[in-house]
């Protein structure tokens, strides 16, 4: 199966490996995307330079939706975000102070949370900078990137939460993309 990312974003056609990791708990064929990433525009450089290459390139080859890259001019924003959240196997909410102040970010967070009522397995809060995660997300265990000790486990915990092979891939990603906290 082939897919092409949006033109102008530096990625070419890629073949999705038939042995790519699949969800252990659900049928991933029912989803258009493996992952929906909700972040504030200030975190886009980190998302584009670190997170997307690690997740979209082999060996993981995940299909990831990021609004700023995947939405089309003329689309109704609310419709695009709702569709993306509901057609993604998992969602990552990148919490920062800027994210918490953004109205569209709050909408995205609500859509991601609504995709997994009664279950927190589809919604992954990622605390990128020190901030107070809203009460409605307190029952979700966050991927905390605010302390150096917790950043050591970043790739392992993220890949485990995404139901990807963890041991070997996490070690490779840690070497290739050592976690550095992006500037505020």
Secondary structure in CASP SS format (residue, H / E / C, confidence):
PFRMAT SS
TARGET T0000
AUTHOR 0000-0000-0000
METHOD secondary structure of the structure
MODEL  1
X C 1.00
X E 1.00
X E 1.00
X C 1.00
X C 1.00
X C 1.00
X C 1.00
X C 1.00
X C 1.00
X C 1.00
X C 1.00
X C 1.00
X C 1.00
X E 1.00
X E 1.00
X C 1.00
X C 1.00
X C 1.00
X C 1.00
X C 1.00
X C 1.00
X C 1.00
X C 1.00
X C 1.00
X C 1.00
X C 1.00
X C 1.00
X H 1.00
X H 1.00
X H 1.00
X C 1.00
X C 1.00
X E 1.00
X E 1.00
X E 1.00
X E 1.00
X E 1.00
X E 1.00
X C 1.00
X C 1.00
X H 1.00
X H 1.00
X H 1.00
X H 1.00
X H 1.00
X H 1.00
X H 1.00
X H 1.00
X H 1.00
X H 1.00
X H 1.00
X H 1.00
X H 1.00
X H 1.00
X H 1.00
X H 1.00
X C 1.00
X C 1.00
X C 1.00
X C 1.00
X C 1.00
X C 1.00
X C 1.00
X E 1.00
X E 1.00
X E 1.00
X H 1.00
X H 1.00
X H 1.00
X H 1.00
X C 1.00
X C 1.00
X C 1.00
X C 1.00
X C 1.00
X C 1.00
X H 1.00
X H 1.00
X H 1.00
X H 1.00
X H 1.00
X H 1.00
X H 1.00
X H 1.00
X H 1.00
X H 1.00
X C 1.00
X E 1.00
X E 1.00
X E 1.00
X E 1.00
X E 1.00
X E 1.00
X E 1.00
X E 1.00
X C 1.00
X H 1.00
X H 1.00
X H 1.00
X H 1.00
X H 1.00
X C 1.00
X H 1.00
X H 1.00
X H 1.00
X H 1.00
X H 1.00
X H 1.00
X H 1.00
X H 1.00
X H 1.00
X H 1.00
X H 1.00
X H 1.00
X C 1.00
X C 1.00
X C 1.00
X C 1.00
X C 1.00
X C 1.00
X C 1.00
X C 1.00
X E 1.00
X E 1.00
X E 1.00
X E 1.00
X E 1.00
X C 1.00
X C 1.00
X C 1.00
X C 1.00
X C 1.00
X C 1.00
X C 1.00
X H 1.00
X H 1.00
X H 1.00
X C 1.00
X C 1.00
X C 1.00
X C 1.00
X C 1.00
X E 1.00
X E 1.00
X C 1.00
X C 1.00
X C 1.00
X H 1.00
X H 1.00
X H 1.00
X H 1.00
X C 1.00
X C 1.00
X H 1.00
X H 1.00
X H 1.00
X H 1.00
X H 1.00
X H 1.00
X H 1.00
X H 1.00
X C 1.00
X C 1.00
X C 1.00
X C 1.00
X C 1.00
X H 1.00
X H 1.00
X H 1.00
X H 1.00
X H 1.00
X H 1.00
X H 1.00
X H 1.00
X H 1.00
X H 1.00
X C 1.00
X C 1.00
X C 1.00
X C 1.00
X C 1.00
X C 1.00
X C 1.00
X C 1.00
END
